[in-house]
């Protein structure tokens, strides 16, 4: 996750959501990192439950803070589960 803006962000909620082919959430994993300084990039890691991996269509990073609601989506395929 990168903060390319000019203010720091203190996230109230940061999570990784796995979305099924129907667009419905299969799981949500909270992420620990909550503070993003200006001009920094943080690598975030989360485990995808193996029982859900074959049903995934996308992963979505969700960051919620006061006045900020960001979502970034990455489409995935079953081949990515190996």
N, CA, C and O atoms as a GROMACS GRO file, in nm:
protein
  328
    1UNK      N    1   0.085  -0.115   0.000
    1UNK     CA    2   0.000   0.000   0.000
    1UNK      C    3   0.090   0.123   0.000
    1UNK      O    4   0.188   0.128   0.075
    2UNK      N    5   0.058   0.221  -0.083
    2UNK     CA    6   0.140   0.342  -0.095
    2UNK      C    7   0.058   0.465  -0.060
    2UNK      O    8  -0.060   0.475  -0.092
    3UNK      N    9   0.124   0.558   0.007
    3UNK     CA   10   0.063   0.688   0.034
    3UNK      C   11   0.137   0.791  -0.050
    3UNK      O   12   0.243   0.839  -0.010
    4UNK      N   13   0.082   0.823  -0.165
    4UNK     CA   14   0.146   0.919  -0.255
    4UNK      C   15   0.092   1.060  -0.236
    4UNK      O   16   0.128   1.152  -0.309
    5UNK      N   17   0.005   1.077  -0.137
    5UNK     CA   18  -0.054   1.208  -0.110
    5UNK      C   19   0.039   1.296  -0.028
    5UNK      O   20   0.159   1.270  -0.018
    6UNK      N   21  -0.019   1.402   0.030
    6UNK     CA   22   0.062   1.495   0.108
    6UNK      C   23   0.020   1.503   0.255
    6UNK      O   24   0.058   1.596   0.326
    7UNK      N   25  -0.060   1.405   0.302
    7UNK     CA   26  -0.097   1.394   0.443
    7UNK      C   27  -0.085   1.249   0.487
    7UNK      O   28  -0.101   1.157   0.406
    8UNK      N   29  -0.056   1.229   0.615
    8UNK     CA   30  -0.048   1.091   0.664
    8UNK      C   31  -0.191   1.036   0.681
    8UNK      O   32  -0.287   1.111   0.694
    9UNK      N   33  -0.200   0.905   0.682
    9UNK     CA   34  -0.330   0.839   0.698
    9UNK      C   35  -0.322   0.745   0.817
    9UNK      O   36  -0.234   0.659   0.824
   10UNK      N   37  -0.414   0.762   0.910
   10UNK     CA   38  -0.429   0.670   1.023
   10UNK      C   39  -0.558   0.593   0.998
   10UNK      O   40  -0.667   0.647   1.016
   11UNK      N   41  -0.545   0.469   0.956
   11UNK     CA   42  -0.661   0.389   0.917
   11UNK      C   43  -0.741   0.344   1.039
   11UNK      O   44  -0.684   0.298   1.138
   12UNK      N   45  -0.873   0.358   1.031
   12UNK     CA   46  -0.962   0.301   1.132
   12UNK      C   47  -0.981   0.153   1.105
   12UNK      O   48  -0.997   0.073   1.198
   13UNK      N   49  -0.979   0.117   0.978
   13UNK     CA   50  -0.996  -0.023   0.938
   13UNK      C   51  -0.914  -0.048   0.813
   13UNK      O   52  -0.916   0.031   0.720
   14UNK      N   53  -0.842  -0.159   0.812
   14UNK     CA   54  -0.765  -0.201   0.696
   14UNK      C   55  -0.781  -0.352   0.686
   14UNK      O   56  -0.749  -0.425   0.780
   15UNK      N   57  -0.829  -0.398   0.571
   15UNK     CA   58  -0.853  -0.542   0.559
   15UNK      C   59  -0.839  -0.588   0.414
   15UNK      O   60  -0.841  -0.509   0.320
   16UNK      N   61  -0.825  -0.720   0.401
   16UNK     CA   62  -0.824  -0.785   0.272
   16UNK      C   63  -0.952  -0.867   0.261
   16UNK      O   64  -0.980  -0.951   0.346
   17UNK      N   65  -1.028  -0.843   0.157
   17UNK     CA   66  -1.156  -0.911   0.136
   17UNK      C   67  -1.144  -1.000   0.013
   17UNK      O   68  -1.102  -0.954  -0.094
   18UNK      N   69  -1.181  -1.125   0.027
   18UNK     CA   70  -1.186  -1.217  -0.086
   18UNK      C   71  -1.326  -1.220  -0.142
   18UNK      O   72  -1.422  -1.246  -0.069
   19UNK      N   73  -1.340  -1.195  -0.272
   19UNK     CA   74  -1.470  -1.190  -0.338
   19UNK      C   75  -1.489  -1.311  -0.428
   19UNK      O   76  -1.398  -1.348  -0.504
   20UNK      N   77  -1.606  -1.372  -0.421
   20UNK     CA   78  -1.639  -1.484  -0.506
   20UNK      C   79  -1.681  -1.439  -0.645
   20UNK      O   80  -1.690  -1.320  -0.672
   21UNK      N   81  -1.706  -1.535  -0.731
   21UNK     CA   82  -1.746  -1.503  -0.869
   21UNK      C   83  -1.877  -1.426  -0.875
   21UNK      O   84  -1.902  -1.354  -0.972
   22UNK      N   85  -1.961  -1.441  -0.773
   22UNK     CA   86  -2.088  -1.368  -0.767
   22UNK      C   87  -2.072  -1.229  -0.706
   22UNK      O   88  -2.170  -1.155  -0.692
   23UNK      N   89  -1.948  -1.192  -0.670
   23UNK     CA   90  -1.922  -1.061  -0.612
   23UNK      C   91  -1.942  -1.053  -0.462
   23UNK      O   92  -1.915  -0.949  -0.401
   24UNK      N   93  -1.989  -1.161  -0.402
   24UNK     CA   94  -2.012  -1.162  -0.258
   24UNK      C   95  -1.884  -1.196  -0.184
   24UNK      O   96  -1.803  -1.275  -0.232
   25UNK      N   97  -1.865  -1.137  -0.064
   25UNK     CA   98  -1.744  -1.166   0.015
   25UNK      C   99  -1.740  -1.312   0.061
   25UNK      O  100  -1.840  -1.366   0.108
   26UNK      N  101  -1.624  -1.374   0.045
   26UNK     CA  102  -1.601  -1.510   0.095
   26UNK      C  103  -1.533  -1.506   0.231
   26UNK      O  104  -1.556  -1.592   0.316
   27UNK      N  105  -1.447  -1.404   0.252
   27UNK     CA  106  -1.377  -1.388   0.379
   27UNK      C  107  -1.328  -1.244   0.389
   27UNK      O  108  -1.320  -1.172   0.289
   28UNK      N  109  -1.295  -1.204   0.510
   28UNK     CA  110  -1.232  -1.074   0.534
   28UNK      C  111  -1.125  -1.093   0.641
   28UNK      O  112  -1.152  -1.145   0.749
   29UNK      N  113  -1.004  -1.050   0.609
   29UNK     CA  114  -0.891  -1.064   0.700
   29UNK      C  115  -0.843  -0.926   0.741
   29UNK      O  116  -0.798  -0.849   0.656
   30UNK      N  117  -0.851  -0.892   0.870
   30UNK     CA  118  -0.798  -0.763   0.914
   30UNK      C  119  -0.646  -0.760   0.900
   30UNK      O  120  -0.579  -0.860   0.922
   31UNK      N  121  -0.593  -0.644   0.863
   31UNK     CA  122  -0.449  -0.625   0.851
   31UNK      C  123  -0.403  -0.533   0.962
   31UNK      O  124  -0.475  -0.440   1.000
   32UNK      N  125  -0.286  -0.556   1.015
   32UNK     CA  126  -0.239  -0.486   1.134
   32UNK      C  127  -0.191  -0.344   1.108
   32UNK      O  128  -0.212  -0.256   1.192
   33UNK      N  129  -0.128  -0.320   0.997
   33UNK     CA  130  -0.070  -0.189   0.972
   33UNK      C  131  -0.181  -0.085   0.961
   33UNK      O  132  -0.276  -0.104   0.886
   34UNK      N  133  -0.169   0.024   1.034
   34UNK     CA  134  -0.277   0.124   1.037
   34UNK      C  135  -0.229   0.265   1.006
   34UNK      O  136  -0.312   0.353   0.984
   35UNK      N  137  -0.100   0.288   1.004
   35UNK     CA  138  -0.048   0.424   0.992
   35UNK      C  139   0.040   0.433   0.868
   35UNK      O  140   0.135   0.356   0.852
   36UNK      N  141   0.008   0.528   0.780
   36UNK     CA  142   0.080   0.542   0.654
   36UNK      C  143   0.132   0.685   0.641
   36UNK      O  144   0.055   0.779   0.621
   37UNK      N  145   0.263   0.700   0.652
   37UNK     CA  146   0.325   0.831   0.640
   37UNK      C  147   0.328   0.876   0.494
   37UNK      O  148   0.323   0.794   0.402
   38UNK      N  149   0.337   1.005   0.474
   38UNK     CA  150   0.345   1.064   0.341
   38UNK      C  151   0.464   1.006   0.266
   38UNK      O  152   0.575   0.998   0.320
   39UNK      N  153   0.442   0.965   0.142
   39UNK     CA  154   0.551   0.920   0.055
   39UNK      C  155   0.604   0.781   0.085
   39UNK      O  156   0.710   0.744   0.033
   40UNK      N  157   0.535   0.704   0.167
   40UNK     CA  158   0.585   0.571   0.201
   40UNK      C  159   0.503   0.462   0.133
   40UNK      O  160   0.388   0.482   0.094
   41UNK      N  161   0.567   0.347   0.120
   41UNK     CA  162   0.502   0.228   0.068
   41UNK      C  163   0.524   0.116   0.169
   41UNK      O  164   0.636   0.095   0.216
   42UNK      N  165   0.418   0.044   0.202
   42UNK     CA  166   0.428  -0.070   0.293
   42UNK      C  167   0.380  -0.194   0.221
   42UNK      O  168   0.278  -0.193   0.152
   43UNK      N  169   0.456  -0.302   0.239
   43UNK     CA  170   0.413  -0.432   0.187
   43UNK      C  171   0.328  -0.497   0.294
   43UNK      O  172   0.369  -0.511   0.409
   44UNK      N  173   0.210  -0.537   0.256
   44UNK     CA  174   0.119  -0.601   0.349
   44UNK      C  175   0.099  -0.746   0.307
   44UNK      O  176   0.087  -0.775   0.188
   45UNK      N  177   0.095  -0.836   0.404
   45UNK     CA  178   0.077  -0.978   0.375
   45UNK      C  179  -0.044  -1.030   0.449
   45UNK      O  180  -0.072  -0.990   0.562
   46UNK      N  181  -0.116  -1.119   0.383
   46UNK     CA  182  -0.231  -1.184   0.445
   46UNK      C  183  -0.243  -1.324   0.387
   46UNK      O  184  -0.213  -1.347   0.270
   47UNK      N  185  -0.287  -1.416   0.469
   47UNK     CA  186  -0.311  -1.552   0.424
   47UNK      C  187  -0.451  -1.561   0.362
   47UNK      O  188  -0.548  -1.510   0.417
   48UNK      N  189  -0.458  -1.626   0.249
   48UNK     CA  190  -0.587  -1.656   0.187
   48UNK      C  191  -0.625  -1.797   0.231
   48UNK      O  192  -0.549  -1.891   0.209
   49UNK      N  193  -0.741  -1.812   0.292
   49UNK     CA  194  -0.781  -1.945   0.337
   49UNK      C  195  -0.784  -2.043   0.220
   49UNK      O  196  -0.847  -2.017   0.118
   50UNK      N  197  -0.715  -2.157   0.235
   50UNK     CA  198  -0.707  -2.253   0.125
   50UNK      C  199  -0.844  -2.306   0.086
   50UNK      O  200  -0.867  -2.340  -0.030
   51UNK      N  201  -0.936  -2.312   0.181
   51UNK     CA  202  -1.071  -2.360   0.151
   51UNK      C  203  -1.149  -2.263   0.062
   51UNK      O  204  -1.246  -2.302  -0.002
   52UNK      N  205  -1.108  -2.138   0.058
   52UNK     CA  206  -1.177  -2.035  -0.021
   52UNK      C  207  -1.106  -2.003  -0.152
   52UNK      O  208  -1.166  -1.945  -0.242
   53UNK      N  209  -0.980  -2.038  -0.163
   53UNK     CA  210  -0.898  -1.994  -0.275
   53UNK      C  211  -0.955  -2.032  -0.411
   53UNK      O  212  -0.956  -1.950  -0.503
   54UNK      N  213  -1.002  -2.155  -0.425
   54UNK     CA  214  -1.054  -2.200  -0.553
   54UNK      C  215  -1.183  -2.130  -0.597
   54UNK      O  216  -1.221  -2.138  -0.713
   55UNK      N  217  -1.249  -2.062  -0.503
   55UNK     CA  218  -1.374  -1.993  -0.533
   55UNK      C  219  -1.354  -1.843  -0.558
   55UNK      O  220  -1.448  -1.773  -0.594
   56UNK      N  221  -1.230  -1.795  -0.539
   56UNK     CA  222  -1.203  -1.652  -0.551
   56UNK      C  223  -1.210  -1.601  -0.694
   56UNK      O  224  -1.168  -1.669  -0.788
   57UNK      N  225  -1.263  -1.482  -0.709
   57UNK     CA  226  -1.258  -1.410  -0.835
   57UNK      C  227  -1.171  -1.286  -0.822
   57UNK      O  228  -1.112  -1.240  -0.920
   58UNK      N  229  -1.164  -1.230  -0.698
   58UNK     CA  230  -1.087  -1.107  -0.677
   58UNK      C  231  -1.050  -1.093  -0.530
   58UNK      O  232  -1.116  -1.148  -0.441
   59UNK      N  233  -0.943  -1.018  -0.508
   59UNK     CA  234  -0.904  -0.974  -0.374
   59UNK      C  235  -0.919  -0.823  -0.371
   59UNK      O  236  -0.885  -0.755  -0.468
   60UNK      N  237  -0.969  -0.771  -0.260
   60UNK     CA  238  -0.991  -0.628  -0.249
   60UNK      C  239  -0.930  -0.578  -0.119
   60UNK      O  240  -0.965  -0.626  -0.011
   61UNK      N  241  -0.839  -0.481  -0.129
   61UNK     CA  242  -0.784  -0.415  -0.011
   61UNK      C  243  -0.877  -0.300   0.024
   61UNK      O  244  -0.912  -0.219  -0.063
   62UNK      N  245  -0.916  -0.292   0.151
   62UNK     CA  246  -1.010  -0.189   0.196
   62UNK      C  247  -0.947  -0.109   0.308
   62UNK      O  248  -0.904  -0.166   0.409
   63UNK      N  249  -0.940   0.023   0.293
   63UNK     CA  250  -0.889   0.112   0.395
   63UNK      C  251  -0.996   0.214   0.426
   63UNK      O  252  -1.045   0.284   0.338
   64UNK      N  253  -1.032   0.223   0.554
   64UNK     CA  254  -1.132   0.320   0.598
   64UNK      C  255  -1.071   0.407   0.706
   64UNK      O  256  -1.012   0.357   0.801
   65UNK      N  257  -1.084   0.539   0.690
   65UNK     CA  258  -1.035   0.636   0.786
   65UNK      C  259  -1.131   0.754   0.784
   65UNK      O  260  -1.222   0.758   0.701
   66UNK      N  261  -1.113   0.849   0.872
   66UNK     CA  262  -1.204   0.964   0.872
   66UNK      C  263  -1.192   1.039   0.739
   66UNK      O  264  -1.086   1.092   0.706
   67UNK      N  265  -1.299   1.042   0.666
   67UNK     CA  266  -1.303   1.110   0.537
   67UNK      C  267  -1.241   1.032   0.422
   67UNK      O  268  -1.234   1.084   0.310
   68UNK      N  269  -1.198   0.909   0.447
   68UNK     CA  270  -1.132   0.830   0.343
   68UNK      C  271  -1.194   0.690   0.341
   68UNK      O  272  -1.206   0.625   0.444
   69UNK      N  273  -1.231   0.646   0.221
   69UNK     CA  274  -1.281   0.509   0.202
   69UNK      C  275  -1.223   0.459   0.071
   69UNK      O  276  -1.276   0.486  -0.037
   70UNK      N  277  -1.112   0.385   0.080
   70UNK     CA  278  -1.040   0.340  -0.040
   70UNK      C  279  -1.057   0.190  -0.059
   70UNK      O  280  -1.055   0.113   0.036
   71UNK      N  281  -1.074   0.152  -0.184
   71UNK     CA  282  -1.080   0.010  -0.220
   71UNK      C  283  -0.997  -0.010  -0.345
   71UNK      O  284  -1.008   0.066  -0.441
   72UNK      N  285  -0.913  -0.112  -0.344
   72UNK     CA  286  -0.834  -0.149  -0.460
   72UNK      C  287  -0.856  -0.296  -0.486
   72UNK      O  288  -0.842  -0.379  -0.396
   73UNK      N  289  -0.890  -0.329  -0.610
   73UNK     CA  290  -0.928  -0.466  -0.646
   73UNK      C  291  -0.825  -0.529  -0.737
   73UNK      O  292  -0.770  -0.464  -0.826
   74UNK      N  293  -0.799  -0.657  -0.713
   74UNK     CA  294  -0.709  -0.736  -0.796
   74UNK      C  295  -0.783  -0.862  -0.837
   74UNK      O  296  -0.816  -0.944  -0.752
   75UNK      N  297  -0.809  -0.877  -0.966
   75UNK     CA  298  -0.875  -0.999  -1.015
   75UNK      C  299  -0.775  -1.114  -1.008
   75UNK      O  300  -0.657  -1.098  -1.037
   76UNK      N  301  -0.825  -1.231  -0.969
   76UNK     CA  302  -0.741  -1.350  -0.957
   76UNK      C  303  -0.807  -1.466  -1.030
   76UNK      O  304  -0.925  -1.462  -1.062
   77UNK      N  305  -0.728  -1.570  -1.055
   77UNK     CA  306  -0.781  -1.692  -1.118
   77UNK      C  307  -0.748  -1.811  -1.032
   77UNK      O  308  -0.672  -1.800  -0.936
   78UNK      N  309  -0.806  -1.924  -1.064
   78UNK     CA  310  -0.779  -2.046  -0.987
   78UNK      C  311  -0.632  -2.086  -0.997
   78UNK      O  312  -0.578  -2.148  -0.906
   79UNK      N  313  -0.567  -2.051  -1.108
   79UNK     CA  314  -0.424  -2.081  -1.124
   79UNK      C  315  -0.339  -2.008  -1.021
   79UNK      O  316  -0.228  -2.052  -0.990
   80UNK      N  317  -0.389  -1.896  -0.968
   80UNK     CA  318  -0.314  -1.820  -0.868
   80UNK      C  319  -0.313  -1.890  -0.732
   80UNK      O  320  -0.237  -1.850  -0.643
   81UNK      N  321  -0.394  -1.991  -0.714
   81UNK     CA  322  -0.404  -2.060  -0.584
   81UNK      C  323  -0.297  -2.166  -0.564
   81UNK      O  324  -0.291  -2.227  -0.458
   82UNK      N  325  -0.214  -2.189  -0.661
   82UNK     CA  326  -0.112  -2.294  -0.649
   82UNK      C  327   0.010  -2.245  -0.577
   82UNK      O  328   0.105  -2.321  -0.558
   0.00000   0.00000   0.00000
